[in-house]
Amino acid sequence: MKAVQINFSEDLLARLDADEIVRELGRSEVVRRMVEGYLRRRESQRIDESLIRGYGPEFPPIEEELEGWTEAAAAWREP
């Protein structure tokens, strides 16, 4: 692992140190977990944004795309 230096206000650091999970796991582990969570949420947001761009409001609703189809057209045919 690589050590990094980050700055916290004294109040934020005191609140962090007062947390029982931080006392149990240590600051570094808790901060690593928070960063992992942040990065997962950001990736999920990027995927959501891509889906919205790909299937956004400029595309017709599925009902329009399937207009004219009937159940008979969608049924499996017997061999």
N, C-alpha and C positions, 0 to 999 in steps of 0.2 A: 504494500500500500504506500501511497505517497502522502506525506503530510502537507496540509495546506493551512494557511492562516486566514481566519475570518474574524470580523469585528462585530460585536454585539454591544448594545447599550448596557450600562450597568443594571438597569431595571430588568431588561429582557433576560440577561444572563442569570440574575437572581431568581427570576420566575422559572427559568429552565432548570436551574440547579435545585429548586424546591420540589420539582416533580419526582414522584416515587419511581417511575420507570426510568427516568434519567439517572437517578441515584443507583438503580439496580444495574442498568446496562452501560451507563457512561454516556457522556455528551457525544462522543464521536459516533457511537453506534446509533444513537437516536437521530443525529443529524444525517447520517448515511441513509437511514430508513426514510427520513422525510424527503431527502433529495430523490431517492428511488421512486417514492410515491408521486412526487411532482413530475418526474420524467415520464412515468406511466400515464398520468393524466394528460400531459402535453401530447404524447403520442396518440392517445385516444382522441383528443381534440383534432389533431391533424387528420386522422382517419375520418372522423365525422365531417370535417370541412371538405375533404376530398369527395366523400359520398354526396354531400350536398351539391358540390360543383358538378359531379357526374350525373346526378339524378335530381337536380334542382327543379325549380318551378318552371323553367323554360321548356321542360319536357312535358308532353301531354300526359294526363292521368291514364292509368292502365285501362280504365273503362273505354277511353277513346281508342287506344291501341287495339283492343280486342273487339271493337264494334263489328257486328256482323257474324261473329263466331257463334255457333250453336253447340249444345251439348252433343248432338250427333256428330259434329265435326271433330269434337275432342275425344269421342269414345274410341276404345280399342276395337279394331276390326277382327272378326273371327278369321282364322286362316283357311 
